[in-house]
């Protein structure tokens, strides 16, 4: 059951987290550049 709920949460927020990571990477690159 726990695994299924985890998969559901990941599926829901997976794309959101990915977009957040992309934004963080962009900000980091801009800061270093």
C-alpha positions as CSV (number, residue, x, y, z in Angstrom):
1,X,0.0,0.0,0.0
2,X,2.8,2.4,1.0
3,X,4.5,1.8,-2.4
4,X,1.3,2.5,-4.3
5,X,0.7,5.8,-2.5
6,X,4.3,6.8,-3.1
7,X,3.9,6.1,-6.8
8,X,0.8,8.2,-6.9
9,X,2.5,11.1,-5.1
10,X,5.5,10.9,-7.5
11,X,3.2,10.8,-10.5
12,X,1.3,13.9,-9.3
13,X,4.3,16.0,-8.3
14,X,6.9,14.4,-10.5
15,X,6.4,16.9,-13.3
16,X,6.2,19.8,-10.8
17,X,9.4,18.8,-9.1
18,X,11.1,18.4,-12.5
19,X,10.1,21.9,-13.6
20,X,11.3,23.3,-10.2
21,X,14.7,21.5,-10.7
22,X,15.0,23.0,-14.2
23,X,14.3,26.5,-12.8
24,X,16.9,25.9,-10.0
25,X,19.5,24.7,-12.6
26,X,18.8,27.8,-14.8
27,X,19.2,30.1,-11.8
28,X,22.5,28.4,-10.8
29,X,23.9,28.6,-14.3
30,X,22.9,32.3,-14.5
31,X,24.6,33.0,-11.2
32,X,27.8,31.2,-12.1
33,X,28.0,32.7,-15.6
